[in-house]
Amino acid sequence: MTTSAGLVDPARFWTRGMLGLALIVAALAVLPAGCAPGSRAQKSTNRDLARALDGSSGREMSGFSLVKLLVPAKAGARKEALEGVLARGLATRADSTLSANGFTLLRCKADQLPQIVEAFGGTWTIERIWLGTPYAWTELSTVPVARGMPIFVAGKIARTEEALIDLDMRAWCFPTIDSAMARVELRLIENLNSLDGIAIDPSAVRAKSRSVRDGEATIELATDEMLLILETPPAESAGEDGDGPLVPIPPTLATLLLDAAPLNDRVTLLVIAPSFGDMLPPANGTPGAQNATPGAQNAASGASEP
């Protein structure tokens, strides 16, 4: 992990911890009836995805939706699903240095999203957050790590300090000669707790923020595209003699940030869905057609369930 980038008020660590607890409660609250952790729940349909992408916010303005999906966690099945999605041409990789920290970024057409989600085993919940246009860095996910915890960072095992790790995003839409595009920037940030000297004053505790090595990505999306952020399915290593039990390897930052705890049988898949508002010309000359979210239109047209 690399260069220092400033100081943050330590009070936000307690506040963000409480917000994290609130988000867990909110996630449980949106589970469908009968969807207690570990239970067999009814999966959301393609039309549910369409509704999530076509929420009341953002229909008449440019901006971005963050859609959080929960898919089955079994690594082997996710690996096969990812290979199948790429082989069928449902999505393409968006290359970035984030891959060294366990992230897979996929670029997909909006109308392919239901098929991709189904390939990963479907989702039990859909949480949509309207971000507007996040010109400033905005947290997508945050996780605390303990001092001395082994973790893969930039492809190497490291021991962490006590810190909060953030996955942040900033993004905006911009017009082109004949259409529009969206630019999405991602970064990983480490917020360290430290004490400046010996003091009894709690204000002496400071959070030093610094960027994470191989922790940035810049992606541009067309009007019919979305960005998927998921964990690269982890491998498991066997004992030294090759016949022993499987030995868990240290987690990557993606493993920690996209964990769906307390739902241990699922992991989080993030979807960044741009909306272009009145940047686009009316479709087929129909007034107001430009105000519909392109992702929602395409997802709905690809829906197979009623």
C-alpha positions as CSV (number, residue, x, y, z in Angstrom):
1,M,0.0,0.0,0.0
2,T,1.3,3.4,-1.0
3,T,1.2,7.2,-0.6
4,S,-0.4,9.2,2.2
5,A,-3.4,11.3,1.2
6,G,-4.7,13.2,4.2
7,L,-6.5,13.1,7.5
8,V,-10.0,12.2,8.5
9,D,-12.0,12.9,11.7
10,P,-11.9,9.7,13.8
11,A,-15.5,10.2,14.8
12,R,-16.6,9.0,11.4
13,F,-15.2,5.5,12.2
14,W,-17.8,5.0,14.9
15,T,-20.5,6.6,12.7
16,R,-19.7,4.5,9.7
17,G,-19.7,1.4,11.9
18,M,-23.2,2.2,13.0
19,L,-24.2,2.9,9.4
20,G,-22.8,-0.5,8.4
21,L,-25.0,-2.2,11.0
22,A,-28.0,-0.2,9.7
23,L,-27.3,-1.4,6.2
24,I,-27.2,-5.0,7.3
25,V,-30.6,-4.6,9.0
26,A,-31.9,-2.9,5.8
27,A,-30.6,-5.7,3.7
28,L,-32.4,-8.3,5.8
29,A,-35.6,-6.1,5.7
30,V,-35.7,-6.3,1.9
31,L,-35.5,-10.1,1.8
32,P,-38.6,-11.6,0.3
33,A,-41.0,-13.4,2.7
34,G,-39.5,-16.7,3.9
35,C,-36.0,-15.6,3.0
36,A,-34.2,-16.0,6.3
37,P,-30.5,-16.7,6.0
38,G,-30.0,-20.3,4.9
39,S,-33.6,-20.8,3.7
40,R,-34.7,-21.6,0.2
41,A,-36.1,-18.3,-1.1
42,Q,-37.9,-17.3,-4.2
43,K,-35.5,-15.7,-6.6
44,S,-36.2,-12.3,-8.1
45,T,-37.4,-12.2,-11.7
46,N,-36.1,-10.3,-14.8
47,R,-39.0,-7.8,-14.3
48,D,-37.8,-7.2,-10.8
49,L,-34.4,-6.2,-12.2
50,A,-36.1,-3.9,-14.7
51,R,-38.1,-2.2,-11.9
52,A,-34.9,-1.8,-9.9
53,L,-33.2,-0.1,-12.8
54,D,-36.3,2.1,-13.6
55,G,-36.9,3.5,-10.1
56,S,-38.7,6.8,-9.7
57,S,-35.4,8.7,-9.1
58,G,-33.3,9.6,-12.1
59,R,-35.8,9.0,-14.9
60,E,-35.6,12.6,-16.1
61,M,-31.9,13.4,-15.3
62,S,-28.5,12.0,-16.0
63,G,-26.8,10.1,-13.2
64,F,-26.1,6.6,-11.9
65,S,-27.8,3.8,-10.1
66,L,-26.0,1.4,-7.9
67,V,-27.8,-2.0,-7.9
68,K,-26.7,-4.6,-5.3
69,L,-27.5,-8.2,-6.0
70,L,-26.8,-11.3,-3.9
71,V,-25.8,-14.4,-5.8
72,P,-24.8,-17.9,-4.5
73,A,-21.3,-17.9,-2.9
74,K,-19.9,-21.3,-4.0
75,A,-16.6,-20.4,-5.6
76,G,-16.6,-23.4,-8.1
77,A,-20.0,-22.6,-9.4
78,R,-19.2,-18.9,-9.7
79,K,-16.1,-19.7,-11.7
80,E,-18.0,-21.8,-14.1
81,A,-20.7,-19.2,-14.4
82,L,-18.1,-16.5,-15.2
83,E,-16.4,-18.6,-17.8
84,G,-19.8,-19.3,-19.4
85,V,-20.9,-15.7,-19.4
86,L,-17.7,-14.7,-21.2
87,A,-17.8,-17.7,-23.6
88,R,-21.4,-16.9,-24.6
89,G,-20.5,-13.2,-25.3
90,L,-22.9,-11.9,-22.6
91,A,-20.2,-9.7,-21.2
92,T,-16.6,-8.7,-21.8
93,R,-13.8,-8.0,-19.3
94,A,-13.0,-4.4,-18.5
95,D,-9.3,-4.6,-17.8
96,S,-7.8,-2.8,-14.8
97,T,-5.2,-3.1,-12.1
98,L,-8.1,-3.9,-9.7
99,S,-7.7,-7.5,-10.9
100,A,-4.6,-7.8,-8.7
101,N,-6.8,-7.2,-5.7
102,G,-9.4,-9.9,-6.6
103,F,-11.9,-7.8,-8.6
104,T,-13.4,-8.8,-11.9
105,L,-15.0,-6.0,-13.9
106,L,-17.4,-6.8,-16.7
107,R,-18.9,-4.6,-19.3
108,C,-22.3,-5.8,-20.5
109,K,-25.3,-4.7,-22.6
110,A,-28.2,-3.7,-20.4
111,D,-30.5,-6.3,-22.0
112,Q,-28.0,-9.1,-21.2
113,L,-28.1,-8.4,-17.4
114,P,-31.0,-10.8,-16.6
115,Q,-29.2,-13.7,-18.4
116,I,-25.9,-12.9,-16.6
117,V,-27.6,-12.9,-13.2
118,E,-29.4,-16.1,-14.0
119,A,-26.1,-17.7,-15.0
120,F,-24.7,-16.9,-11.5
121,G,-27.6,-18.6,-9.9
122,G,-30.1,-15.8,-9.6
123,T,-30.5,-13.2,-6.9
124,W,-32.7,-13.2,-3.8
125,T,-32.7,-9.5,-3.2
126,I,-32.3,-6.4,-5.3
127,E,-31.3,-3.1,-3.6
128,R,-31.2,0.0,-5.8
129,I,-29.5,3.3,-4.7
130,W,-29.8,6.4,-6.8
131,L,-26.4,8.1,-6.7
132,G,-27.1,11.1,-8.9
133,T,-23.9,12.3,-10.5
134,P,-21.2,11.5,-8.0
135,Y,-18.5,14.0,-9.0
136,A,-16.8,13.5,-5.6
137,W,-15.6,10.2,-4.4
138,T,-18.5,8.1,-3.1
139,E,-18.3,4.9,-1.1
140,L,-19.7,1.8,-2.8
141,S,-18.5,-0.6,0.0
142,T,-16.4,-0.4,3.2
143,V,-15.0,-3.0,5.5
144,P,-12.9,-2.9,8.7
145,V,-9.7,-5.0,9.0
146,A,-7.8,-5.9,12.2
147,R,-4.1,-5.3,12.9
148,G,-2.0,-8.3,11.7
149,M,-4.7,-9.8,9.5
150,P,-3.1,-11.6,6.5
151,I,-4.6,-10.5,3.2
152,F,-3.7,-10.5,-0.5
153,V,-2.9,-7.0,-1.6
154,A,-1.7,-6.4,-5.2
155,G,-1.1,-10.2,-5.5
156,K,1.1,-10.5,-2.4
157,I,0.3,-11.5,1.1
158,A,0.6,-8.6,3.5
159,R,-0.2,-8.0,7.2
160,T,-2.6,-5.1,7.7
161,E,-2.8,-2.3,10.2
162,E,-6.1,-1.6,11.9
163,A,-8.0,0.2,9.2
164,L,-11.1,0.7,7.1
165,I,-10.9,-0.2,3.4
166,D,-13.1,1.6,1.0
167,L,-14.1,0.9,-2.6
168,D,-15.0,4.4,-4.0
169,M,-16.5,5.6,-7.2
170,R,-16.9,8.9,-9.0
171,A,-18.6,9.2,-12.3
172,W,-20.4,11.5,-14.8
173,C,-22.1,11.4,-18.2
174,F,-21.1,13.5,-21.1
175,P,-22.5,14.2,-24.6
176,T,-20.7,13.1,-27.7
177,I,-21.3,14.2,-31.3
178,D,-24.2,11.8,-32.0
179,S,-24.9,10.3,-28.6
180,A,-23.5,10.2,-25.0
181,M,-21.2,8.2,-22.8
182,A,-20.5,7.7,-19.1
183,R,-17.1,7.7,-17.4
184,V,-16.7,5.6,-14.2
185,E,-13.6,5.8,-12.0
186,L,-13.0,3.4,-9.1
187,R,-10.4,3.4,-6.4
188,L,-9.4,1.5,-3.2
189,I,-8.5,3.6,-0.2
190,E,-7.1,2.5,3.2
191,N,-8.0,4.6,6.2
192,L,-5.5,3.9,9.0
193,N,-6.0,4.5,12.7
194,S,-3.0,6.1,14.3
195,L,-2.0,7.9,17.5
196,D,0.3,10.9,17.2
197,G,2.5,10.5,20.3
198,I,1.3,9.7,23.8
199,A,-1.9,11.6,24.6
200,I,-5.1,11.1,26.5
201,D,-7.0,13.4,24.2
202,P,-9.1,11.2,21.8
203,S,-8.7,14.0,19.2
204,A,-5.1,12.9,18.9
205,V,-6.3,9.8,17.0
206,R,-6.3,10.4,13.3
207,A,-7.3,8.3,10.3
208,K,-4.6,8.6,7.6
209,S,-6.0,7.8,4.2
210,R,-3.8,6.4,1.5
211,S,-4.3,4.7,-1.8
212,V,-4.0,0.9,-2.3
213,R,-1.5,-0.4,-4.7
214,D,-3.1,-1.6,-8.0
215,G,-6.4,-0.1,-6.8
216,E,-7.7,2.0,-9.6
217,A,-9.8,1.6,-12.7
218,T,-11.3,3.9,-15.4
219,I,-14.1,2.6,-17.6
220,E,-16.2,4.4,-20.2
221,L,-19.7,3.0,-21.0
222,A,-22.0,3.5,-24.0
223,T,-25.6,4.4,-23.5
224,D,-26.7,0.7,-23.6
225,E,-23.9,-0.6,-21.3
226,M,-23.5,-1.3,-17.6
227,L,-20.6,-2.1,-15.4
228,L,-20.6,-5.2,-13.2
229,I,-18.2,-5.4,-10.2
230,L,-17.7,-8.9,-8.7
231,E,-15.1,-10.9,-6.8
232,T,-12.9,-13.1,-8.9
233,P,-13.9,-16.6,-7.6
234,P,-11.1,-17.6,-5.1
235,A,-9.1,-20.8,-5.4
236,E,-8.5,-23.2,-2.6
237,S,-5.0,-24.7,-1.9
238,A,-4.5,-28.3,-0.6
239,G,-2.2,-29.4,2.1
240,E,1.6,-29.6,1.5
241,D,1.5,-33.4,0.8
242,G,-1.3,-32.9,-1.8
243,D,-3.6,-35.3,0.1
244,G,-4.5,-33.2,3.2
245,P,-7.5,-31.1,3.8
246,L,-8.1,-27.9,1.8
247,V,-6.3,-25.0,3.4
248,P,-8.0,-21.6,3.2
249,I,-5.9,-18.9,1.6
250,P,-5.9,-15.2,2.8
251,P,-8.7,-13.2,1.4
252,T,-8.4,-10.5,-1.3
253,L,-9.8,-7.0,-0.8
254,A,-12.6,-8.0,-3.2
255,T,-13.5,-10.9,-1.0
256,L,-13.8,-8.6,2.0
257,L,-15.6,-5.7,0.3
258,L,-18.1,-7.9,-1.6
259,D,-18.9,-10.2,1.3
260,A,-22.6,-10.5,1.9
261,A,-22.3,-11.2,5.7
262,P,-24.3,-12.2,7.6
263,L,-25.6,-14.2,4.6
264,N,-22.6,-16.5,4.4
265,D,-24.0,-18.5,1.5
266,R,-24.1,-15.5,-0.9
267,V,-21.8,-12.8,-2.2
268,T,-22.5,-9.3,-3.5
269,L,-22.5,-8.4,-7.2
270,L,-22.6,-4.7,-7.9
271,V,-24.1,-3.1,-11.0
272,I,-23.3,0.4,-12.1
273,A,-26.1,1.6,-14.3
274,P,-25.9,5.0,-16.0
275,S,-28.9,7.1,-17.0
276,F,-28.5,9.8,-19.6
277,G,-31.7,11.8,-19.2
278,D,-32.2,14.5,-21.8
279,M,-28.7,14.0,-23.2
280,L,-30.2,11.5,-25.7
281,P,-32.4,12.4,-28.6
282,P,-36.1,11.2,-28.4
283,A,-36.4,7.6,-29.5
284,N,-38.4,7.3,-32.7
285,G,-39.4,10.9,-32.3
286,T,-41.6,10.2,-29.3
287,P,-41.6,13.1,-26.9
288,G,-40.3,12.1,-23.4
289,A,-38.8,8.8,-24.6
290,Q,-35.4,10.1,-23.9
291,N,-36.2,10.3,-20.2
292,A,-36.6,6.6,-19.7
293,T,-33.5,4.8,-18.3
294,P,-31.9,2.9,-21.1
295,G,-30.9,0.1,-18.8
296,A,-34.5,-0.4,-17.6
297,Q,-35.9,-0.3,-21.1
298,N,-33.5,-3.0,-22.3
299,A,-33.8,-5.2,-19.2
300,A,-37.5,-5.1,-19.4
301,S,-37.5,-6.1,-23.1
302,G,-35.2,-9.0,-22.2
303,A,-37.4,-10.2,-19.4
304,S,-38.8,-13.7,-19.9
305,E,-40.9,-14.0,-16.7
306,P,-44.3,-12.2,-16.3
